[in-house]
Amino acid sequence: MEKAYLAFAAALAIGLPALATAWAQSRIGAAGAGTLAEKPELTGTIIVLIAIPETMVILGFVVAAMILLML
C-alpha cells in the first residue's frame, strides 16, 4: 500500500504543476500575442515570460523522480 501512496504522490507532484503551468501560459500567451501585435520589438521578453512557468513542471518532475527513487 505504501508504494501506491508514493506513486500517487509522484503523480500529483508532476500533475498539479503541469495544470498550473498550462493555465499560466495560456494567460501569458494571450497577453503576449496582443503585445507583439503592437510592439514587435518585445519578442525576446515575451519568449522569456512564456518559458518561466515551465520551471514549475521541471521542478515537479524532479520531485516526482525523487519520490519514485524511494520505491
N, C-alpha and C positions, 0 to 999 in steps of 0.2 A: 504494500500500500504506500510505503514511503516513496518508492520510485515513481508512482503515479503522481504524487504531490509535487515531486521535483520536476517532472515533465510538464505538469500544468503550470508551475511557476515559471519555467523557461518559456512556455508558450505565451504567458502573459507578459513576460519581460520583453519579448520582441513584438507581440501583437499590439499592445497599447501604445507604445511609441510610434509604431507604424501608422496607426489610425490618427494620432495627433499630428504626425508629420504630414500626412495626406491632407488633413484639414488646413494646416498652416500653409502648405504650399499652394493649395487652391486659392486661398485669400491673397497670398503674396503674388502669385502668378497673375491673378486678375488685376490687381493694382499695378503690377509691373507692366502688363500689356498696355494699360492706359497711360502710364508714364512714358513708355517708349514711343507711343504714338505722338506725344507732344515734345519729348526731349530724347532723341535717339542717342545722344552722347552719354546717357546714363546706363548703357547696356552692361558694362562691367559691374556696376553697382548692383543692378537687378540680378545678374547671374550669381553674385556672392550672396545676396539676400535669399535667393531660392535655395542655395546649397547649404546654408546654415542649419535649417531644420533637419537635414539628413544626418547630422551628428547624433540626433536623438536615436535614430534607428541603429546607427553604428554602435553606440553605447549600449543599447538594448541587446544587440547581438552579442556583444562582449559579455554582458551579464548573463545572458542565456547560455553561452558557452561555458562560463564559469560554473553555473548551476548544473549543467549536464555533465561536467567533469567530476562532479561529486557522485554521480551514479557509479 
